[in-house]
Amino acid sequence: MALYGAVAGAAAGFVLDRGTFTPTAGTGTVTTALGNVIAVILTMDDVDLTHMFNTADASGGTAPQFTWTADKPTTSTDVTPIPATTPWNLVHWVAIGTL
């Protein structure tokens, strides 16, 4: 659901889109209602040892989608990220971009 009006705190010409997804793999793509995604913010409802970290890549602001990764620590004593596994957590996203 894109927000096409002026948004406080967003530079002129930028709009927001937002949504949620539940991963089923360690990486994926979300297509937005924006013409170009400039930046993405990800948050989670909950955190489990099987899905602790999320990252997003806006692809340089040249596409209407962004890619994401979901990771977990390698072990309880090694926090090096490796692909997450089930159970997955609900991920909320906000994308900033242009139409």
N, C-alpha and C positions, 0 to 999 in steps of 0.2 A: 504494500500500500504506500505509494509515494505521496509525499507532502509537497504540493506544488506551490504553496504560498510562501511568503517571506518567513524565515525562521530566525528567531533571535539567536545571535551568536554565530550564524552562518554568513559567510561573505556574500555579497550581491551576486546573483546568478547561480548560486548553489542551492540544491534541494536535498531532501532526505527521503530515504525509503527504509523500511524496517520489516522484520519478520522473525521467524523461528525455524529451526530444523533440529531433528535428532539424527546424529550421524549413524551410519550403518557400516562405515569403513573408516580407515585412517585419514582419508582425504576425499575431497569432492568439490563441486562447483555449485554456487547459488546464482541464479539469474535474477536480476532486480528489474524494477520498472524504470530505472534510470538509463539515460543514453550512454553515460560514461561514469564509472565508479572511480572516485578519487581516493577515498579512504573508507575503512571499515572498522567498526568497534564490535567485539564479541564478548558476551558474558554468558555464564551458565547458572541454571537454577540450583544445581548441587554439584559437588565434587566428589568423585570416587577415585580410588587408586588406579582403576582401570581407564579413567578418562579425566585427566587433571589439567591439561593445557590445551589451548586453542590458539592458532595463528591464522591470519588472513592476508591475502595478497591481492591488491587491487589492480594488478597487471599494468601499472603505469598510467592509469586513468584513460585507457583507450578501448574499454569494453563495457557492456552493460552487466557483466557478472564479476564475481570474485571467487578465487579458490581459497579453500580452507584446509587446515590439517588439525587433527585431534591426536594428542599424544598423552603418554603416561610415563612415569619414571621407569628406568630399567629395573631397579630393585629398590627396596626400602632404604638402602644406604647409598644408592647411585641415582641421582636425579637426571642423568642424561636422558633426553626425550627419545622414546621409541613409539611407533604407532599404537594408538589406543585400541582397546578391546572392549567387549561387552562387560558389564552393563554400560550403556551410553547415557549421557546426560543431555537434557534439552538445552540447546544453544540459542540465545537471542542475538540478533545482529541489527546494527544500524549502519546503513551505507550513506555516504555523503558524495554527491556528484552533480552532474549536469543533465539536462534533458536531451 
